[in-house]
Structure formats: structure tokens, C-alpha cells
């Protein structure tokens, strides 16, 4: 008698586990798709900065985007755009490495390492920087809302 009661319970448990695994797998696949999309945005963003392409950068950055630089200063997207357009900020090359993307619903947090050849207001700012970018999904598209950058000391 006990075996008959246990068997349906065991079958139900196995079925539930299979469904949960399937949902987890689907969720993992969706997260992997977001990771790939965010990684591609990071590459496009670096390219836009090197080309001083404000329009491309503004497709990635939300209108309310904020940048926190290694000097501790906060900069709006408009201020960032102005420095790129004026030539105050120039990046000759930028290589993105060591990307780690965490997806939390409609938010993605990216930690990465960039190596760049750059100047800011005429001073050499070339080097390696650790960064954290925050993306949110708005109107079906991923946009950057915040960046923090710290210089990696040698």
C-alpha cells in the first residue's frame, strides 16, 4: 500500500523537477541571449568612443545616463557628448577584456577591464581601467544608465 502512494508522489516529483529544469534552462538561454546582446553593446560603445561618434554613443546611453570618472567627477550624457565633440576627450584605441555580465530581470550589470590609449584635455590618460556599467531594458531595448571607472594602478 505504501509503495502505491509513494510511486505517484515520486512520479509527480520527477515531473515537477523536469518542468523546473526546463524553465531554468529556458531562463538560462534567455539570460545567455541578454549577455550576448550586452557584450555586443559594449564592443559597439567602445568603437563609438574611438570614432568620436556621438550619435552611436547616444543610441547606447540613455538620456539620463551618468558617468562617474576615475577622478570622482560625475558627468551627464550631454556633458560627455560635449567633451567628445569638442575633442577634449580623445581615445585612439580601446580594448575591452574580462567582461562579466550579470542579468537581473530588466537590469544587467557589467564588470570589465579596458585598455586604452587616450588623452583628456591634452593630458595623457592612457592605461587600464576597471569599469562597471549598468544597463536597463526600456521600451524593448537595452540602454546604459550608469558607468563607474577606476584606473588600474601598475
C-alpha positions as CSV (number, residue, x, y, z in Angstrom):
1,X,0.0,0.0,0.0
2,X,2.8,2.4,0.9
3,X,4.5,1.7,-2.4
4,X,1.4,2.7,-4.4
5,X,1.2,6.0,-2.5
6,X,4.9,6.7,-2.9
7,X,5.0,5.9,-6.6
8,X,2.6,8.7,-7.7
9,X,4.3,11.1,-5.4
10,X,7.7,10.1,-6.9
11,X,6.4,10.5,-10.4
12,X,4.9,13.9,-9.5
13,X,8.2,15.0,-8.0
14,X,10.1,13.9,-11.1
15,X,7.7,15.7,-13.4
16,X,7.9,18.8,-11.3
17,X,11.7,18.6,-11.4
18,X,11.7,18.2,-15.1
19,X,9.4,21.2,-15.6
20,X,11.6,23.3,-13.3
21,X,14.7,22.2,-15.2
22,X,13.0,23.1,-18.5
23,X,12.1,26.5,-17.1
24,X,15.5,27.0,-15.7
25,X,17.1,26.0,-19.0
26,X,14.8,28.4,-20.9
27,X,15.6,31.2,-18.5
28,X,19.4,30.4,-18.8
29,X,19.1,30.6,-22.6
30,X,17.3,33.9,-22.3
31,X,19.9,35.2,-19.9
32,X,22.6,34.0,-22.3
33,X,21.0,36.0,-25.1
34,X,21.0,39.1,-23.0
35,X,24.7,38.5,-22.1
36,X,25.5,38.3,-25.8
37,X,23.4,41.5,-26.6
38,X,25.1,43.4,-23.8
39,X,28.5,42.2,-24.8
40,X,27.9,43.4,-28.4
41,X,26.7,46.8,-27.0
42,X,30.0,47.1,-25.0
43,X,32.0,46.5,-28.2
44,X,29.9,49.0,-30.2
45,X,30.2,51.5,-27.4
46,X,34.0,51.3,-27.4
47,X,34.1,51.7,-31.1
48,X,31.8,54.8,-30.9
49,X,34.1,56.3,-28.4
50,X,37.2,55.7,-30.5
51,X,35.4,57.2,-33.6
52,X,34.0,60.1,-31.5
53,X,30.6,59.1,-32.9
54,X,28.2,60.8,-30.6
55,X,25.1,59.5,-32.4
56,X,26.2,55.9,-31.9
57,X,27.1,56.6,-28.3
58,X,23.7,58.1,-27.7
59,X,21.9,55.1,-29.0
60,X,23.6,53.1,-26.3
61,X,23.4,55.6,-23.5
62,X,20.0,56.6,-22.0
63,X,19.2,60.3,-21.9
64,X,19.6,60.2,-18.1
65,X,22.9,58.3,-18.3
66,X,25.5,59.3,-15.7
67,X,29.3,58.7,-15.8
68,X,31.5,58.6,-12.7
69,X,35.1,59.0,-13.7
70,X,38.3,58.0,-12.1
71,X,38.7,61.5,-10.7
72,X,35.3,61.1,-8.9
73,X,33.5,63.7,-11.0
74,X,30.0,63.0,-12.3
75,X,29.1,63.7,-15.9
76,X,25.8,63.7,-17.7
77,X,25.4,62.3,-21.1
78,X,25.2,65.8,-22.5
79,X,28.5,66.7,-20.8
80,X,30.1,63.5,-22.0
81,X,28.9,64.2,-25.6
82,X,30.2,67.8,-25.5
83,X,33.7,66.6,-24.4
84,X,33.7,64.0,-27.2
85,X,32.5,66.5,-29.8
86,X,34.9,69.3,-28.7
87,X,37.9,66.9,-28.7
88,X,38.6,67.4,-25.0
89,X,38.3,63.7,-24.7
90,X,40.1,61.7,-27.3
91,X,40.5,57.9,-27.4
92,X,42.8,56.5,-30.1
93,X,42.2,52.9,-29.1
94,X,40.2,50.9,-26.6
95,X,40.3,47.2,-26.0
96,X,37.6,45.6,-23.8
97,X,38.5,42.5,-21.8
98,X,37.4,40.4,-18.9
99,X,33.6,41.1,-19.3
100,X,31.3,39.7,-16.6
101,X,27.7,40.3,-17.3
102,X,25.0,39.6,-14.6
103,X,21.4,39.7,-15.7
104,X,18.8,40.6,-13.0
105,X,15.5,40.8,-14.7
106,X,15.4,44.0,-16.8
107,X,18.8,45.1,-15.4
108,X,22.2,44.0,-16.4
109,X,25.4,44.8,-14.5
110,X,28.7,44.6,-16.4
111,X,32.2,44.5,-14.9
112,X,35.0,44.8,-17.3
113,X,38.6,45.8,-18.0
114,X,39.6,48.3,-20.7
115,X,43.0,49.2,-22.0
116,X,43.0,52.4,-23.9
117,X,45.3,55.0,-25.5
118,X,43.7,58.3,-24.7
119,X,44.0,62.0,-23.7
120,X,41.8,64.2,-21.7
121,X,42.1,68.0,-22.1
122,X,45.6,67.4,-23.5
123,X,46.9,65.1,-20.7
124,X,47.8,61.5,-21.4
125,X,45.2,59.3,-19.7
126,X,46.3,56.0,-21.4
127,X,46.2,52.9,-19.3
128,X,44.0,50.2,-17.9
129,X,40.6,50.9,-16.3
130,X,38.2,48.7,-14.4
131,X,34.6,49.7,-15.1
132,X,31.1,48.9,-14.1
133,X,28.2,49.6,-16.5
134,X,24.5,49.3,-15.6
135,X,22.1,48.6,-18.4
136,X,18.3,48.6,-18.1
137,X,15.7,47.4,-20.6
138,X,13.5,50.3,-21.7
139,X,10.9,50.0,-24.4
140,X,12.3,46.7,-25.5
141,X,15.9,47.9,-25.9
142,X,18.9,47.7,-23.5
143,X,20.4,51.1,-22.7
144,X,23.3,52.2,-20.4
145,X,22.2,54.3,-17.4
146,X,25.4,54.4,-15.4
147,X,29.2,53.8,-15.6
148,X,31.8,54.0,-13.0
149,X,35.5,53.8,-13.9
150,X,38.6,53.3,-11.7
151,X,42.1,53.4,-13.0
152,X,44.1,50.2,-12.5
153,X,47.4,51.1,-10.9
154,X,50.5,49.3,-12.0
